[in-house]
Amino acid sequence: MPSGTTPPEPAASPVVSLTVEAGAAVLTLDRPARRNALDLDAAAELADALSDVEARTGSGEVRALVLTGAGGAFCAGRDISGVDPAAEDAGAVLEEVLNPLVQRLTDLPVPTLAAVEGPALGVGLGLALACDLVLAGEDAKLGSPFARLGAVLDSGGHLLLTERIGRARALELIYTARLLSGTEAAAWGLITRAVAPGTALPEAQQLAGALAAGPTAAFTASKRLLARIRDEALPLPEVLSLEAQAQREASSGADYREGFAAFQAKRVPVFTGS
């Protein structure tokens, strides 16, 4: 390098990683020094990783997804260190940066699981609850401390909490900023299951592997149907009709025929997601 030339800045290490094995993907937030809180750069990396996941679900390479965090934390929310609240449009940050992450995770057509250790707070809670299933360590901490900041619950929390635990309990968490342990969250119905501390990721990976080997086309149909029931508040007759339509479409697929053939032959089915 010529004398006097400033060496280039070293490239920042990625803080989001994606691995895929046998159809089951693991998407990991890796900012342990900040308990995996998202700043704008980390949020942009997560958006890019979700684009990769979306492409791989479209190709059939990814048939289930686990979202987790490194270093004993899931995600402590948004990284607000250094943020000047008087100079920032907080609504724009949600609309342009964080809300799309929650929406895209919710819209993934494959089964999604959150493996939670440590804190899942604020947008971290939103990301966890945007997943279909949540496995959390018994000593994890889930909730929204926004009342301590004078802020409004965001990241879809008003819907995602109410869907799982009802209005009264959602308001209790909002008003008090109370954090639930993984054990309490499971008892409330906020999460799918509490597991021994430190085992959320391997437990989620094991379940994701089983789901990835399952009839994922049928899983997608059910996931989309449940979303439509929620979004349109559909009455039972329309749900019955939509289920019949979904079953008609499934019955033309290879997985449906394989499932019947395996049952009749008393063997384990081999599904391909088609």
Phi and psi in degrees as a GROMACS rama.xvg file:
@    title "Ramachandran Plot"
@    xaxis  label "Phi"
@    yaxis  label "Psi"
@TYPE xy
-58.9286  147.919  PRO-2
-59.2035  136.899  SER-3
89.0149  -7.42003  GLY-4
-82.0176  131.66  THR-5
-75.9851  126.3  THR-6
-66.0494  148.462  PRO-7
-65.596  149.174  PRO-8
-65.396  135.82  GLU-9
-65.4145  144.141  PRO-10
-65.0553  137.61  ALA-11
-66.6322  142.575  ALA-12
-70.7147  141.298  SER-13
-60.8311  145.197  PRO-14
-113.452  4.75364  VAL-15
-133.922  130.332  VAL-16
-127.907  152.754  SER-17
-132.371  126.199  LEU-18
-125.753  150.301  THR-19
-134.607  130.838  VAL-20
-142.02  121.565  GLU-21
52.5246  42.3552  ALA-22
84.7659  -10.2154  GLY-23
-103.175  120.302  ALA-24
-100.313  149.36  ALA-25
-123.958  120.514  VAL-26
-108.323  117.746  LEU-27
-117.671  127.95  THR-28
-85.1428  130.292  LEU-29
-134.091  71.3501  ASP-30
-129.309  61.1423  ARG-31
-58.7919  -30.1464  PRO-32
-64.8206  -24.0631  ALA-33
-110.156  18.8762  ARG-34
52.2656  35.5386  ARG-35
62.1244  24.2626  ASN-36
-63.7531  147.371  ALA-37
-96.1671  118.723  LEU-38
-94.0037  -177.259  ASP-39
-64.2868  -37.4751  LEU-40
-67.0824  -42.972  ASP-41
-64.6549  -38.6047  ALA-42
-62.4729  -38.7224  ALA-43
-66.0929  -39.3886  ALA-44
-63.5409  -40.173  GLU-45
-64.8929  -38.625  LEU-46
-61.4299  -42.9631  ALA-47
-63.5123  -40.5747  ASP-48
-65.5681  -37.438  ALA-49
-66.3327  -33.8181  LEU-50
-62.2232  -40.8529  SER-51
-63.3236  -44.3207  ASP-52
-61.8879  -44.5801  VAL-53
-59.001  -43.2372  GLU-54
-63.1872  -40.2999  ALA-55
-75.7  -27.133  ARG-56
-70.0686  -36.7696  THR-57
-63.3906  -34.2113  GLY-58
-85.1555  -9.99506  SER-59
88.9818  0.280609  GLY-60
-70.3001  -37.7033  GLU-61
-106.067  122.923  VAL-62
-121.175  -0.658241  ARG-63
-162.691  151.602  ALA-64
-134.108  135.427  LEU-65
-110.975  128.285  VAL-66
-105.792  129.854  LEU-67
-148.643  179.282  THR-68
-130.223  154.086  GLY-69
-90.8773  161.022  ALA-70
72.0429  26.0688  GLY-71
80.1259  15.8093  GLY-72
-136.202  146.657  ALA-73
-85.9457  -72.7752  PHE-74
-164.5  119.761  CYS-75
-82.8924  13.7109  ALA-76
105.319  -154.149  GLY-77
-83.3768  140.003  ARG-78
-80.0624  104.191  ASP-79
-102.716  10.937  ILE-80
-62.1784  127.402  SER-81
83.6676  -1.913  GLY-82
-80.527  130.598  VAL-83
-94.2014  106.166  ASP-84
-63.456  -24.0463  PRO-85
-77.5298  -19.3951  ALA-86
-105.104  2.64391  ALA-87
-116.619  141.305  GLU-88
-89.2608  96.136  ASP-89
-62.8952  -33.9642  ALA-90
-65.3172  -37.5112  GLY-91
-67.1817  -37.8427  ALA-92
-60.2413  -41.6927  VAL-93
-65.5203  -52.7543  LEU-94
-63.4914  -37.6262  GLU-95
-96.8241  -23.3247  GLU-96
-119.519  -57.5094  VAL-97
-86.4397  -43.7968  LEU-98
-57.7701  -41.9033  ASN-99
-60.307  -31.1078  PRO-100
-64.6832  -46.6558  LEU-101
-62.5493  -44.6311  VAL-102
-64.5001  -43.2352  GLN-103
-67.2586  -37.2643  ARG-104
-66.1217  -42.0467  LEU-105
-62.1462  -36.6825  THR-106
-82.9653  -7.84955  ASP-107
-57.099  133.994  LEU-108
-78.7713  -7.71544  PRO-109
-100.079  163.173  VAL-110
-59.2151  135.257  PRO-111
-123.856  140.751  THR-112
-132.241  139.996  LEU-113
-103.588  130.557  ALA-114
-108.584  106.286  ALA-115
-109.55  122.43  VAL-116
-123.072  147.798  GLU-117
65.65  -145.217  GLY-118
-80.242  139.264  PRO-119
-130.028  91.9211  ALA-120
-124.339  149.482  LEU-121
56.0543  -124.806  GLY-122
-64.148  -25.6471  VAL-123
-63.155  -40.2772  GLY-124
-64.8135  -42.1338  LEU-125
-60.0835  -42.3465  GLY-126
-65.5002  -40.4351  LEU-127
-63.9362  -47.1667  ALA-128
-75.0019  -14.8484  LEU-129
-72.5328  -16.3486  ALA-130
-80.5971  154.266  CYS-131
-65.5914  -42.0232  ASP-132
-127.578  144.684  LEU-133
-128.427  120.376  VAL-134
-110.164  128.077  LEU-135
-133.256  144.898  ALA-136
-59.4523  147.256  GLY-137
-58.5116  -27.6886  GLU-138
-101.891  12.7839  ASP-139
-63.8704  165.165  ALA-140
-128.366  118.581  LYS-141
-123.621  135.493  LEU-142
161.095  -168.017  GLY-143
-133.469  107.811  SER-144
-84.6448  20.6233  PRO-145
-61.3052  -30.2261  PHE-146
-58.9556  -28.493  ALA-147
-74.6761  -14.7818  ARG-148
-105.626  -3.59361  LEU-149
71.4915  24.6158  GLY-150
-110.522  163.816  ALA-151
-94.4666  139.121  VAL-152
-52.8709  136.801  LEU-153
-137.01  -159.149  ASP-154
58.1488  34.4077  SER-155
79.5259  5.52948  GLY-156
-59.5919  -34.6108  GLY-157
-61.5527  -37.7053  HIS-158
-83.0988  -48.1869  LEU-159
-64.4177  -37.5278  LEU-160
-69.5572  -47.6214  LEU-161
-63.1528  -37.1984  THR-162
-57.9334  -36.0499  GLU-163
-93.8565  -36.6259  ARG-164
-125.778  -1.54809  ILE-165
88.1119  164.254  GLY-166
-63.8304  -46.3051  ARG-167
-62.5694  -45.7121  ALA-168
-71.7385  -34.3366  ARG-169
-60.7958  -44.2369  ALA-170
-67.125  -33.2892  LEU-171
-60.0115  -46.1664  GLU-172
-66.0224  -38.2371  LEU-173
-65.8249  -48.0646  ILE-174
-69.198  -38.7429  TYR-175
-96.528  -14.1853  THR-176
59.9231  23.0535  ALA-177
-65.5943  140.143  ARG-178
-106.128  133.703  LEU-179
-95.7862  139.522  LEU-180
-71.1493  165.825  SER-181
-57.9168  -39.5325  GLY-182
-63.0711  -46.006  THR-183
-65.5129  -41.2125  GLU-184
-62.0498  -37.5599  ALA-185
-67.6187  -41.1938  ALA-186
-65.1133  -33.394  ALA-187
-77.4331  -16.4398  TRP-188
86.0339  11.6591  GLY-189
-72.7121  -34.1295  LEU-190
-123.483  168.602  ILE-191
-73.7967  -46.2229  THR-192
-160.192  140.113  ARG-193
-95.737  138.62  ALA-194
-128.424  168.79  VAL-195
-57.2905  140.986  ALA-196
-51.9875  135.317  PRO-197
86.3987  -1.25091  GLY-198
-112.536  4.14702  THR-199
-59.894  -44.3172  ALA-200
-66.8609  -52.144  LEU-201
-61.3797  -35.3156  PRO-202
-64.5234  -43.5739  GLU-203
-66.7964  -39.4762  ALA-204
-63.3702  -40.2683  GLN-205
-62.771  -44.8284  GLN-206
-67.2084  -41.4444  LEU-207
-62.3208  -38.5572  ALA-208
-62.0769  -41.237  GLY-209
-65.5518  -40.4204  ALA-210
-68.4773  -38.8742  LEU-211
-63.2535  -27.3922  ALA-212
-87.1857  0.279546  ALA-213
-92.3492  -173.304  GLY-214
-78.7497  78.3265  PRO-215
-68.0045  -23.7135  THR-216
-64.7271  -40.6209  ALA-217
-67.7338  -38.4596  ALA-218
-60.6692  -42.2057  PHE-219
-61.1766  -42.2932  THR-220
-61.2068  -44.0879  ALA-221
-66.0267  -40.8645  SER-222
-62.6077  -43.6449  LYS-223
-68.2725  -36.1411  ARG-224
-66.3348  -43.5105  LEU-225
-62.8271  -38.8602  LEU-226
-64.1672  -39.8317  ALA-227
-68.541  -40.0551  ARG-228
-58.9373  -44.4879  ILE-229
-64.0378  -49.0557  ARG-230
-71.7039  -31.6723  ASP-231
-109.237  0.135721  GLU-232
47.5392  55.6686  ALA-233
-72.6662  141.903  LEU-234
-77.7975  163.82  PRO-235
-55.7749  -45.2344  LEU-236
-57.186  -38.9616  PRO-237
-71.5716  -36.2789  GLU-238
-62.2178  -44.4295  VAL-239
-59.5029  -41.3707  LEU-240
-65.7183  -42.0755  SER-241
-67.9216  -35.2054  LEU-242
-64.2406  -40.7474  GLU-243
-63.4476  -40.1187  ALA-244
-64.4319  -43.7466  GLN-245
-64.1984  -38.8028  ALA-246
-66.8021  -36.6144  GLN-247
-61.8589  -43.1157  ARG-248
-67.6502  -41.4147  GLU-249
-63.3889  -36.3031  ALA-250
-68.0674  -13.4217  SER-251
-90.7894  -0.822826  SER-252
-96.2003  164.604  GLY-253
-67.975  -36.0687  ALA-254
-64.0195  -38.428  ASP-255
-62.0331  -48.2799  TYR-256
-65.0012  -38.7766  ARG-257
-64.8722  -41.5011  GLU-258
-60.9978  -43.6938  GLY-259
-66.455  -44.0815  PHE-260
-62.8563  -41.4247  ALA-261
-66.9061  -40.4339  ALA-262
-61.6299  -44.8994  PHE-263
-69.6515  -30.9085  GLN-264
-90.0798  -0.84744  ALA-265
56.2256  48.4462  LYS-266
-129.833  171.392  ARG-267
-80.4152  130.62  VAL-268
-72.4508  153.556  PRO-269
-119.09  103.135  VAL-270
-93.1131  150.661  PHE-271
-121.073  -0.971773  THR-272
81.1253  20.1348  GLY-273
